[in-house]
Amino acid sequence: MRGERVEGSRFTINHERGSIIRGTTKEVVRTVGYELEWWLYDQESTLVDPIYDVGNNSSSGGRRWRGPFHIPVINATLTQGMTVPSDRGFYNTDVLTITINMDVSEGSHMSTADTIMIPELRSLPTNPDAFLRDRIVFKNEVFSPRQVLPKGIITNDYTLFSVVCYQVNPEELVNDVQFAEYASYSPFGAREQYSFYEDPEGSPGDV
């Protein structure tokens, strides 16, 4: 039968896994998926304060990232963080959960004309700790990956994985030159400023 491990069988485990991954890229990622920016933390080019472990605001120093790498994803879900009034004021941290097809990190025999492989992310599903200082930009907000969840297991391999990311608040970006443009973001700005229902001329369109 198709699901059995039979020597010489036409439908091997590798065939089935590759077929699922290629089909997901072609039928889902390239039709209803999203694209985001992934920045890889650059330890060698980073200069930080030896005591406080933060960058400075000079153009020649501070923390550095390589990129951006444009990553196609199956799905991206942005969850608004809870805003609790306190003596510190309003503090809000959004959560971004993205689902990535395995061919983005593996490529090789699973790649098709629709695949965009990022070799730098090859070890992301198996060694997520190495990517915790990376940055992800989605809808004008900056996030850092915090948890990687492999999914869709076939024997000992997976077909996709999810990454849970937490927002890097604007006040944490002021000394990072590469992300300075996002340091002025405010969730309490004008309601029309971040509308998703605008026509090409910029005026609100019909929902």
Wavefront OBJ file of the C-alpha trace (Angstrom):
o trace
v 0.000 0.000 0.000
v 1.007 3.599 -0.504
v 1.565 4.321 3.186
v 3.728 1.266 3.853
v 7.519 1.210 3.926
v 8.166 -1.202 1.094
v 11.559 -1.463 -0.584
v 11.323 -0.308 -4.166
v 7.968 1.347 -3.562
v 7.157 4.193 -5.904
v 5.972 6.425 -3.064
v 8.927 6.640 -0.675
v 9.052 8.784 2.451
v 11.353 11.291 0.732
v 9.041 11.432 -2.281
v 5.975 12.113 -0.140
v 7.716 14.742 1.985
v 9.151 16.520 -1.033
v 5.790 16.451 -2.795
v 4.065 18.058 0.201
v 6.684 20.778 0.510
v 6.740 21.607 -3.206
v 2.955 21.652 -3.360
v 2.713 23.966 -0.354
v 5.081 26.473 -1.953
v 3.330 26.416 -5.315
v -0.301 26.323 -4.193
v -0.202 28.257 -0.893
v 2.914 30.407 -0.460
v 2.836 31.775 -4.016
v -0.899 32.447 -3.991
v -2.023 33.553 -0.527
v 1.226 33.742 1.462
v 3.100 36.752 2.807
v 6.613 38.108 2.503
v 8.642 39.635 5.328
v 12.160 40.889 5.994
v 14.578 38.775 8.012
v 17.764 40.390 9.347
v 20.588 38.145 10.628
v 22.507 39.362 13.663
v 26.118 40.148 12.689
v 28.288 39.382 15.689
v 31.566 40.189 13.929
v 30.519 43.713 12.929
v 28.759 44.541 16.185
v 30.274 46.993 18.665
v 28.479 47.296 21.993
v 29.146 48.800 25.386
v 31.188 46.251 27.408
v 29.171 46.945 30.568
v 25.598 47.545 29.410
v 25.636 45.334 26.274
v 23.851 47.954 24.171
v 24.864 49.686 20.973
v 25.648 53.341 20.593
v 24.018 55.702 18.125
v 27.077 56.360 15.969
v 27.122 55.340 12.312
v 30.317 53.320 12.799
v 29.377 51.405 15.939
v 26.469 49.715 17.629
v 24.730 46.465 16.861
v 24.678 45.251 13.266
v 22.535 42.901 11.191
v 22.962 41.435 7.709
v 20.058 41.746 5.312
v 17.313 42.118 4.667
v 16.490 38.664 3.343
v 12.993 38.566 1.881
v 11.322 35.441 3.266
v 8.112 33.992 1.770
v 5.881 32.540 4.482
v 2.750 30.413 4.469
v 0.999 32.536 7.042
v 1.690 35.476 9.344
v -0.589 36.173 12.300
v -0.148 39.402 14.245
v -1.651 39.333 17.740
v -2.095 42.621 19.558
v -0.400 42.670 22.928
v -2.315 43.455 26.074
v -2.005 47.076 27.192
v -2.103 47.383 30.970
v -2.049 50.892 32.550
v 0.531 51.154 35.325
v 2.830 53.668 36.983
v 5.139 53.178 33.966
v 2.399 54.232 31.556
v 1.200 52.184 28.595
v 3.456 49.336 27.500
v 2.332 47.114 24.653
v 4.163 44.195 23.000
v 2.653 42.513 19.939
v 3.258 38.857 19.034
v 3.900 37.685 15.473
v 3.516 33.999 14.590
v 4.775 32.968 11.166
v 4.641 29.588 9.423
v 7.497 28.810 7.022
v 7.754 26.000 4.489
v 10.798 23.783 4.966
v 12.204 24.434 1.480
v 13.165 27.969 2.584
v 15.837 26.485 4.848
v 16.569 23.167 3.110
v 16.060 23.681 -0.618
v 18.041 21.014 -2.505
v 15.843 18.305 -4.052
v 12.673 19.962 -2.727
v 13.263 23.193 -4.597
v 11.155 24.275 -7.534
v 11.024 27.387 -9.686
v 8.790 28.871 -6.970
v 11.230 28.207 -4.121
v 13.322 30.921 -2.504
v 15.998 29.197 -0.428
v 17.883 31.141 2.262
v 21.031 29.109 3.084
v 21.685 31.257 6.166
v 18.489 29.866 7.733
v 19.397 26.224 7.161
v 19.882 25.447 10.871
v 16.896 27.489 12.088
v 14.558 24.503 12.687
v 17.234 22.504 14.566
v 19.253 25.251 16.307
v 16.849 28.134 16.980
v 18.974 29.592 19.801
v 21.460 30.865 17.216
v 18.783 33.154 15.765
v 17.351 34.757 18.908
v 19.105 38.080 18.232
v 17.837 38.326 14.657
v 15.263 40.900 13.601
v 12.102 40.472 11.532
v 10.208 43.372 9.966
v 6.497 42.950 9.231
v 3.922 45.695 8.655
v 6.265 48.446 9.861
v 6.968 46.687 13.169
v 10.206 45.008 14.260
v 10.221 41.603 15.972
v 12.713 39.118 17.397
v 12.231 35.325 17.128
v 11.669 33.646 20.489
v 10.413 30.131 19.765
v 10.622 27.698 16.824
v 8.043 24.921 16.507
v 8.672 22.215 13.832
v 5.433 20.778 12.430
v 4.154 18.270 9.896
v 6.422 15.401 10.902
v 7.049 12.523 8.488
v 9.198 9.872 10.211
v 12.091 11.958 11.605
v 11.737 15.011 9.356
v 9.344 17.949 9.223
v 7.587 19.710 6.360
v 7.182 23.163 7.905
v 7.815 25.109 11.098
v 6.356 28.047 12.990
v 8.315 30.908 14.544
v 6.876 32.893 17.445
v 8.260 36.446 17.521
v 7.905 39.289 20.021
v 7.848 42.951 19.103
v 10.963 45.025 19.696
v 9.537 48.223 21.124
v 10.528 51.514 19.479
v 12.530 52.766 22.470
v 14.766 49.723 22.064
v 15.587 50.703 18.461
v 16.886 54.238 18.930
v 20.545 53.148 18.975
v 20.227 50.654 16.106
v 20.970 52.654 12.969
v 19.572 50.028 10.607
v 16.153 50.168 12.315
v 16.041 53.851 13.238
v 13.144 54.452 10.845
v 10.931 52.207 13.009
v 11.838 53.910 16.279
v 9.054 56.472 15.828
v 6.301 53.876 15.519
v 3.387 54.438 17.894
v 0.314 52.200 18.310
v -1.589 55.305 19.396
v -1.062 57.258 16.162
v -3.797 58.537 13.860
v -6.258 55.776 13.016
v -5.969 56.440 9.284
v -2.173 56.160 9.427
v -2.107 52.351 9.426
v -5.295 51.620 7.527
v -5.267 48.472 5.366
v -8.210 49.752 3.293
v -6.619 52.443 1.169
v -6.830 52.840 -2.555
v -3.657 53.603 -4.621
v -4.213 57.366 -4.188
v -4.030 57.004 -0.423
v -7.641 57.887 0.395
v -9.825 55.390 2.249
v -11.543 52.995 -0.122
v -14.523 50.724 0.188
v -14.167 47.824 2.604
l 1 2 3 4 5 6 7 8 9 10 11 12 13 14 15 16 17 18 19 20 21 22 23 24 25 26 27 28 29 30 31 32 33 34 35 36 37 38 39 40 41 42 43 44 45 46 47 48 49 50 51 52 53 54 55 56 57 58 59 60 61 62 63 64 65 66 67 68 69 70 71 72 73 74 75 76 77 78 79 80 81 82 83 84 85 86 87 88 89 90 91 92 93 94 95 96 97 98 99 100 101 102 103 104 105 106 107 108 109 110 111 112 113 114 115 116 117 118 119 120 121 122 123 124 125 126 127 128 129 130 131 132 133 134 135 136 137 138 139 140 141 142 143 144 145 146 147 148 149 150 151 152 153 154 155 156 157 158 159 160 161 162 163 164 165 166 167 168 169 170 171 172 173 174 175 176 177 178 179 180 181 182 183 184 185 186 187 188 189 190 191 192 193 194 195 196 197 198 199 200 201 202 203 204 205 206 207
